[in-house]
Amino acid sequence: MYLTMDFEGKTAVVTGGARGIGRGIALELAALGSNVVIADMAEESAREVVAEIKAGGTRSYYCETDVTQQWSTDDMVEAALEEYGQLDVLVNNAGVGGSSGFTTRKKPLVEDWQATFDVNVYGMVNGTQSVEKYMVDRGYGKIVNISSISGRVGRSGFASYAASKAAAINVSQAWAYKLASHGINVNAVCPGLIWTPLWQDIAKWRKATDEQNAGMTPRQIFQQTVSESVPLGREQTPEDIGKAVAFLASDRARSITGQALNVDGGIRMN
Ligand SMILES: NC(=O)c1ccc[n+]([C@@H]2O[C@H](COP(=O)([O-])OP(=O)(O)OC[C@H]3O[C@@H](n4cnc5c(N)ncnc54)[C@H](O)[C@@H]3O)[C@@H](O)[C@H]2O)c1
């Protein structure tokens, strides 16, 4: 049997698809033929991604979604089914670095723990719970969760974000077990260093809280991190993450479930 990477006629929902990595994932899936629902709260940029996808010749739709609310991810799944008649792929990508103002804090407040766990963990649980019954009844589905290399090992720094990303790997494994007998694959992707608004916030946080970084621009802080830590010597891009997600969401990866794939230029080899 020839297993294809063709997503023609399939439908994917990408949470947090309005910008950054989510946009890269959405564009890659669309380039492979998928209808793509952009599920996000940032309407203006989400609509720009929808227009970009449509200009490339595939169908796309914006669904205003707050992943921290179960009713909202329920609406997201219903809207996708109403619009396209089927749902094949869910990418739980929406994420935050902390609560408002985290870039100026030396250590996380309880609000930062709450915000990261609400979006980065409960957000993917909500999305998965909303799609689960439909995928189980159908006996088919692909779920890809976006974790991070910071979820691989605890380090000093913003522990709330890293802990939420570690939880995202564990949650992916739990759902992979639960859904395996129903023809549903659940995997995680752990991106490395991608210059998105989220990393721009992390660089601002390092500049504000670490004297060694005080004289550097946020972009210089990012570039220094890349040159010090990436064996392949370059930053990763949203497209790099999109290609890994597309593989895991395709039937070519039908025998892969419960895995977390580092896409990080070799930062963490495990
Ligand atoms: N940028 C990196 O280097 C990096 C590295 C590892 C992991 N990640 C992870 O990749 C994912 C995407 O990150 P990014 O860098 O593109 O961030 P980003 O800030 O550029 O984009 C995040 C998107 O999520 C959306 N979002 C936030 N809260 C939401 C909510 N409650 N409901 C719906 N949408 C919501 C935002 O509106 C935004 O469009 C995140 O899970 C992040 O933790 C990023």
The ligand as an SDF file (V2000), in Angstrom:
LIG
                    3D

 44 48  0  0  0  0  0  0  0  0999 V2000
    8.6670   30.0530   19.3980 N   0  0  0  0  0  0  0  0  0  0  0  0
    9.3900   29.0540   19.8900 C   0  0  0  0  0  0  0  0  0  0  0  0
   10.6370   29.0460   19.8210 O   0  0  0  0  0  0  0  0  0  0  0  0
    8.7130   27.8680   20.5170 C   0  0  0  0  0  0  0  0  0  0  0  0
    9.5320   26.8250   20.9740 C   0  0  0  0  0  0  0  0  0  0  0  0
    8.9310   25.7080   21.5480 C   0  0  0  0  0  0  0  0  0  0  0  0
    7.5520   25.6150   21.6230 C   0  0  0  0  0  0  0  0  0  0  0  0
    6.7720   26.6410   21.1680 N   0  0  0  0  0  0  0  0  0  0  0  0
    5.3230   26.4460   21.2610 C   0  0  0  0  0  0  0  0  0  0  0  0
    4.7370   26.5750   19.9780 O   0  0  0  0  0  0  0  0  0  0  0  0
    3.3950   27.0620   20.0930 C   0  0  0  0  0  0  0  0  0  0  0  0
    3.2360   28.3030   19.2340 C   0  0  0  0  0  0  0  0  0  0  0  0
    4.1490   29.2790   19.7110 O   0  0  0  0  0  0  0  0  0  0  0  0
    4.5530   30.5830   18.9060 P   0  0  0  0  0  0  0  0  0  0  0  0
    5.9720   30.8060   19.1820 O   0  0  0  0  0  0  0  0  0  0  0  0
    4.0650   30.5180   17.5100 O   0  0  0  0  0  0  0  0  0  0  0  0
    3.7190   31.6720   19.7600 O   0  0  0  0  0  0  0  0  0  0  0  0
    2.9280   32.9800   19.3090 P   0  0  0  0  0  0  0  0  0  0  0  0
    2.7450   33.7710   20.5430 O   0  0  0  0  0  0  0  0  0  0  0  0
    3.5730   33.5980   18.1450 O   0  0  0  0  0  0  0  0  0  0  0  0
    1.5110   32.3960   18.8230 O   0  0  0  0  0  0  0  0  0  0  0  0
    0.6190   31.8010   19.7140 C   0  0  0  0  0  0  0  0  0  0  0  0
   -0.7800   31.8500   19.1250 C   0  0  0  0  0  0  0  0  0  0  0  0
   -1.6710   31.2340   20.0810 O   0  0  0  0  0  0  0  0  0  0  0  0
   -2.8240   32.0450   20.2080 C   0  0  0  0  0  0  0  0  0  0  0  0
   -3.4390   31.8360   21.5060 N   0  0  0  0  0  0  0  0  0  0  0  0
   -2.9480   32.1580   22.7360 C   0  0  0  0  0  0  0  0  0  0  0  0
   -3.8410   31.8700   23.6980 N   0  0  0  0  0  0  0  0  0  0  0  0
   -4.9120   31.3130   23.0640 C   0  0  0  0  0  0  0  0  0  0  0  0
   -6.1520   30.8040   23.5160 C   0  0  0  0  0  0  0  0  0  0  0  0
   -6.4860   30.8120   24.8210 N   0  0  0  0  0  0  0  0  0  0  0  0
   -7.0270   30.3110   22.6140 N   0  0  0  0  0  0  0  0  0  0  0  0
   -6.7010   30.3210   21.2880 C   0  0  0  0  0  0  0  0  0  0  0  0
   -5.5560   30.7950   20.7910 N   0  0  0  0  0  0  0  0  0  0  0  0
   -4.6610   31.2960   21.6820 C   0  0  0  0  0  0  0  0  0  0  0  0
   -2.3140   33.4750   20.0170 C   0  0  0  0  0  0  0  0  0  0  0  0
   -3.3720   34.3680   19.6730 O   0  0  0  0  0  0  0  0  0  0  0  0
   -1.3050   33.2880   18.8890 C   0  0  0  0  0  0  0  0  0  0  0  0
   -1.8950   33.3890   17.6250 O   0  0  0  0  0  0  0  0  0  0  0  0
    3.1830   27.3280   21.5890 C   0  0  0  0  0  0  0  0  0  0  0  0
    2.5290   26.2140   22.1660 O   0  0  0  0  0  0  0  0  0  0  0  0
    4.5950   27.4720   22.1170 C   0  0  0  0  0  0  0  0  0  0  0  0
    4.6750   27.1780   23.4910 O   0  0  0  0  0  0  0  0  0  0  0  0
    7.3090   27.7640   20.6290 C   0  0  0  0  0  0  0  0  0  0  0  0
  1  2  1  0
  2  3  2  0
  2  4  1  0
  4  5  1  0
  4 44  2  0
  5  6  2  0
  6  7  1  0
  7  8  2  0
  8  9  1  0
  8 44  1  0
  9 10  1  0
  9 42  1  0
 10 11  1  0
 11 12  1  0
 11 40  1  0
 12 13  1  0
 13 14  1  0
 14 15  2  0
 14 16  1  0
 14 17  1  0
 17 18  1  0
 18 19  2  0
 18 20  1  0
 18 21  1  0
 21 22  1  0
 22 23  1  0
 23 24  1  0
 23 38  1  0
 24 25  1  0
 25 26  1  0
 25 36  1  0
 26 27  1  0
 26 35  1  0
 27 28  2  0
 28 29  1  0
 29 30  1  0
 29 35  2  0
 30 31  1  0
 30 32  2  0
 32 33  1  0
 33 34  2  0
 34 35  1  0
 36 37  1  0
 36 38  1  0
 38 39  1  0
 40 41  1  0
 40 42  1  0
 42 43  1  0
M  CHG  2   8   1  16  -1
M  END
$$$$
